[in-house]
């Protein structure tokens, strides 16, 4: 087992080789075991990454969406068994949506609906280049869940509802629309009010890429002929986050969020337990709860990846241990995350 000093040294080496630009945090109880930052948050201004730098989270935002939905369940605004067709008017849901799809199915990636960004290359609608989607609907027009609907309104189902786990971004976009429908609020406002604020995530939010926001890392993606990966991802992701991803946070914010789920402080003991209870098998001993991947050791968390963004966060309640790795570049997490795991 590696020591945390050894991990810190290895991360510093990765930073020097440009294999890691980002921020890493490991917390056990109230003790910080490791906190390392490397690289630049903005290469144009030579702004270094520091512990308070906020990173795009990509799909690591999905647990926030799930928590917002469960907060609506807590408040009696909807039920987990409710059918999507009973919660959303026809104009806000895909024409190809089965009447049998429920909130439970969306939360567990078992709806079987067609995705707007299919990640399985063996299925219709597979998207190799996420940025290419915005040729159909410009990324600067993606501000609400409904704005993504044209990309999957007629996508054929990939499986009957409730029959198998199939990771699905569109399902969490629909959850965002449901949150809007039952609360009467903009999705990002509802999540901020119901999840980010109560969890103590003071630095977190859904920040627009076309507005100057301090302490937000620019995501840098690789391009053919540009080995330094110095091009920003501003034209490759929606202008603001949605139900399936795009929030921003610091590592400390994520530690607070995961602990608020483990303790029950955010949603209450019942729904917090339900969120991190096995609902469907995934693979290799990993299962899925409501917006969270679950591991055999009781650990839970999520990861994310967008052009110029790689993220991972996990909390292990039995050890009161949180691991967070946030990168504003590509092909970095494969070097960083194994180092953290090697020390636990």
C-alpha atoms as one frame of an Amber mdcrd trajectory, in Angstrom:
protein
   0.000   0.000   0.000   1.366   3.401  -0.982   1.702   6.225   1.538   0.011
   9.569   0.959   3.428  11.227   0.719   4.306   8.815  -2.074   1.025   9.574
  -3.830   1.668  13.318  -3.518   5.107  12.857  -5.067   3.707  10.797  -7.919
   1.024  13.413  -8.605   3.662  16.141  -8.677   5.553  14.100 -11.247   2.437
  13.717 -13.373   1.920  17.467 -13.197   5.442  18.139 -14.398   4.866  15.801
 -17.344   1.526  17.506 -18.164  -0.351  14.273 -17.386  -2.284  15.964 -14.591
  -3.825  19.402 -14.385  -6.418  19.572 -11.676  -7.110  19.149  -7.989  -7.106
  16.098  -5.730  -8.486  15.800  -2.203  -8.579  12.915   0.278 -10.344  13.464
   3.609 -10.777  11.000   6.481 -13.146  12.300   9.121 -11.894  15.803   9.844
  -8.333  15.056   8.696  -7.074  16.048   5.270  -4.807  13.210   4.165  -3.966
  14.641   0.759  -4.579  17.901  -1.088  -2.677  18.449  -4.319  -3.194  20.975
  -7.113  -1.308  21.018 -10.403  -1.378  22.995 -13.612  -3.290  26.021 -14.800
  -6.950  26.895 -14.447  -6.592  29.288 -17.373  -3.637  29.004 -19.735  -4.263
  32.376 -21.375  -3.888  34.231 -18.074  -1.457  31.717 -16.503  -3.820  31.357
 -13.529  -2.740  28.412 -11.376  -5.162  25.853 -10.008  -5.657  26.190  -6.239
  -7.880  24.399  -3.687 -10.762  26.834  -4.263 -10.759  26.423  -8.051 -14.129
  25.239  -9.326 -14.181  22.558 -12.006 -16.756  21.429 -14.511 -18.037  18.082
 -13.248 -19.676  16.555 -16.348 -21.722  13.521 -15.191 -20.490  13.810 -11.621
 -23.420  16.260 -11.502 -25.953  13.419 -11.914 -26.111  12.730  -8.152 -27.205
  16.360  -7.669 -30.090  15.784 -10.071 -31.047  12.575  -8.282 -30.915  14.333
  -4.911 -33.116  17.145  -6.250 -35.675  14.584  -7.442 -35.638  12.828  -4.071
 -36.085  16.162  -2.301 -39.253  16.567  -4.361 -40.335  13.092  -3.216 -39.696
  14.151   0.388 -41.859  17.223  -0.122 -44.731  15.249  -1.659 -44.359  16.743
  -5.142 -43.908  13.370  -6.861 -43.388   9.669  -6.179 -40.589   7.357  -7.276
 -43.096   4.931  -8.901 -44.814   7.775 -10.823 -44.971   7.445 -14.592 -43.107
  10.098 -16.548 -46.131  10.462 -18.836 -48.177  11.535 -15.802 -45.616  14.119
 -14.710 -44.621  15.776 -17.979 -46.881  17.113 -20.723 -46.352  15.612 -24.173
 -44.403  18.657 -25.369 -41.730  18.019 -22.699 -41.085  14.318 -23.314 -39.891
  12.178 -26.253 -42.522  11.014 -28.707 -40.937   7.560 -28.490 -41.275   7.363
 -24.684 -43.092   4.283 -23.365 -46.021   5.028 -21.053 -44.514   2.500 -18.631
 -41.335   4.493 -17.917 -41.233   5.711 -14.312 -39.104   8.033 -12.219 -37.470
   4.915 -10.741 -36.424   3.814 -14.230 -34.856   7.190 -15.008 -32.982   7.332
 -11.697 -31.501   3.860 -12.251 -30.708   4.025 -15.998 -33.245   1.253 -16.634
 -35.763   3.251 -18.695 -34.531   1.816 -21.996 -35.190   5.124 -23.766 -33.020
   6.221 -26.664 -30.241   8.629 -25.746 -29.165  11.880 -27.369 -25.525  10.941
 -26.764 -25.412   7.153 -26.950 -22.175   5.807 -25.450 -22.551   2.192 -26.637
 -20.954   1.968 -30.070 -23.043  -1.101 -30.911 -26.334   0.780 -30.663 -28.054
   3.247 -33.018 -27.299   6.849 -32.186 -23.756   6.171 -30.964 -21.906   9.478
 -30.596 -18.136   9.310 -30.940 -17.620  13.078 -30.859 -19.814  14.748 -28.232
 -18.976  18.173 -29.616 -20.408  17.228 -33.026 -23.929  17.150 -31.534 -24.093
  20.912 -31.528 -24.188  21.026 -35.311 -27.847  20.027 -34.919 -28.687  22.297
 -32.002 -26.103  25.014 -31.206 -24.512  24.584 -27.787 -25.264  28.205 -26.904
 -28.994  27.442 -27.127 -28.897  24.575 -24.599 -30.101  26.334 -21.458 -33.018
  24.175 -20.223 -33.888  20.453 -20.298 -36.365  21.007 -23.122 -33.621  22.436
 -25.342 -32.052  18.975 -25.651 -35.322  17.237 -26.527 -34.983  17.640 -30.332
 -31.854  15.466 -30.173 -33.723  12.416 -28.829 -37.449  13.059 -29.329 -37.731
  10.207 -31.837 -34.833   8.025 -30.664 -35.949   4.372 -30.649 -35.923   2.537
 -27.301 -32.932   0.278 -26.636 -34.711  -2.030 -24.158 -38.101  -2.472 -22.451
 -38.425  -0.398 -19.253 -36.993  -2.036 -16.157 -35.176  -4.882 -17.901 -31.521
  -3.808 -17.849 -29.039  -1.122 -16.835 -28.136   1.072 -19.774 -26.359   4.325
 -18.955 -28.459   7.137 -20.328 -27.913  10.900 -20.374 -31.339  11.717 -21.788
 -32.991  10.045 -18.804 -31.357  12.515 -16.438 -32.287  15.392 -18.735 -35.895
  14.228 -18.337 -35.425  14.161 -14.565 -34.347  17.785 -14.843 -37.547  18.570
 -16.736 -39.564  16.797 -14.034 -37.894  18.884 -11.324 -38.837  22.011 -13.263
 -42.403  20.805 -13.804 -43.182  19.990 -10.168 -41.319  22.914  -8.557 -42.110
  25.643 -11.074 -38.437  26.666 -10.994 -35.617  26.649 -13.506 -33.718  23.375
 -13.054 -30.447  24.964 -11.949 -32.234  27.213  -9.456 -34.107  24.249  -7.993
 -30.919  22.199  -7.563 -29.101  25.131  -5.986 -31.953  25.689  -3.523 -32.669
  22.040  -2.753 -29.224  20.421  -2.919 -26.158  22.643  -3.255 -27.155  25.150
  -0.586 -28.418  22.679   2.045 -25.341  20.462   1.538 -23.053  23.404   2.333
 -21.550  23.540  -1.163 -20.878  27.257  -1.002 -18.706  27.405  -4.120 -20.803
  25.125  -6.336 -23.197  26.136  -9.079 -24.156  25.855 -12.723 -22.058  28.578
 -14.328 -22.435  29.738 -17.909 -19.406  29.389 -20.144 -20.159  32.708 -21.851
 -20.027  34.737 -18.626 -16.923  35.652 -16.599 -17.036  33.711 -13.334 -14.037
  33.829 -10.976 -12.136  30.713  -9.957 -13.602  28.448 -12.642 -11.146  26.215
 -14.483 -11.235  26.229 -18.274 -11.517  22.737 -19.747  -8.856  21.916 -22.335
  -9.322  19.221 -24.947  -7.049  17.403 -27.320  -7.191  18.060 -31.052  -5.360
  16.410 -33.938  -2.170  18.332 -34.546  -2.389  20.022 -31.148  -0.625  17.652
 -28.731  -0.532  20.218 -25.950  -4.311  20.105 -25.702  -4.473  23.868 -25.405
  -7.886  24.460 -26.970 -10.775  25.226 -24.649 -13.974  23.174 -24.677 -16.299
  26.172 -24.984 -17.663  24.995 -28.353 -17.955  21.340 -27.297 -20.380  21.433
 -24.357 -23.679  23.231 -23.627 -23.403  26.812 -22.470 -24.816  25.855 -19.057
 -25.365  22.592 -17.197 -28.478  20.447 -17.273 -29.938  17.371 -15.600 -27.282
  15.087 -17.022 -24.218  17.158 -16.142 -22.419  20.468 -16.261 -22.346  21.689
 -12.664 -19.184  23.199 -11.167 -17.684  22.576  -7.740 -14.497  22.375  -5.710
 -13.230  19.122  -4.194 -14.349  20.354  -0.749 -17.862  20.929  -2.100 -18.012
  17.323  -3.267 -16.757  16.021   0.068 -19.559  17.929   1.800 -22.164  16.610
  -0.635 -21.181  12.954  -0.295 -21.037  13.229   3.490 -24.483  14.853   3.544
 -25.833  11.796   1.724 -24.015   9.362   4.026 -25.260  11.128   7.163 -28.825
  11.639   5.978 -28.545  15.366   6.638 -29.521  16.357   3.094 -32.579  14.206
   2.428 -33.350  12.490   5.716 -32.292   8.982   6.666 -34.878   7.124   4.589
 -34.297   8.732   1.203 -30.540   9.042   1.729 -30.376   5.311   2.417 -32.566
   4.611  -0.599 -30.309   6.734  -2.803 -27.308   4.550  -1.965 -29.117   1.211
  -1.866 -28.632  -1.376  -4.623 -31.293  -0.984  -7.313 -29.689  -2.642 -10.342
 -26.479  -4.526 -11.127 -23.999  -2.824 -13.444 -20.870  -4.986 -13.861 -17.857
  -6.289 -11.978 -19.509  -6.187  -8.564 -20.616  -2.572  -9.054 -24.288  -1.667
  -8.798 -26.348   1.511  -9.127 -28.651   3.186  -6.654 -30.418   6.448  -7.408
 -27.821   8.561  -9.220 -24.903   6.809  -7.526 -22.558   3.944  -8.327 -22.236
   1.542  -5.399 -19.277  -0.677  -4.577 -18.971  -3.888  -2.572 -17.056  -2.095
   0.216 -20.021   0.218   0.784 -18.401   3.077  -1.096 -20.544   5.234  -3.349
 -19.948   8.027  -5.821 -19.859   8.943  -9.485 -17.546  10.073 -12.224 -17.810
  12.221 -15.292 -16.224  12.993 -18.607 -16.812  15.718 -21.179 -14.447  17.250
 -23.716 -11.802  18.864 -21.514 -13.235  17.435 -18.282 -12.522  14.295 -16.222
 -13.850  13.785 -12.688 -14.321  11.162  -9.996 -15.519  11.260  -6.385 -16.180
   8.461  -3.901 -17.122   8.235  -0.229 -16.588   5.122   1.910 -18.841   5.497
   4.986 -17.238   2.717   7.050 -13.944   4.598   6.903 -15.439   8.110   6.811
 -13.172   8.563   3.796 -13.695  10.713   0.698 -11.599  10.667  -2.475 -11.979
  13.400  -5.114 -10.081  13.959  -8.358 -11.032  16.787 -10.737  -9.141  17.426
 -13.987  -9.510  20.186 -16.577  -7.913  18.098 -19.306  -8.252  14.737 -21.013
  -6.692  11.306 -20.506  -5.511  12.276 -17.032  -7.811  10.454 -14.644  -6.427
   7.074 -15.724  -3.095   8.156 -14.215  -4.471   9.953 -11.165  -7.265   7.773
  -9.759  -5.259   4.529  -9.420  -2.731   6.434  -7.307  -5.452   7.426  -4.838
  -6.892   3.932  -4.682  -3.416   2.470  -4.108  -3.202   4.228  -0.740  -6.514
   3.052   0.735
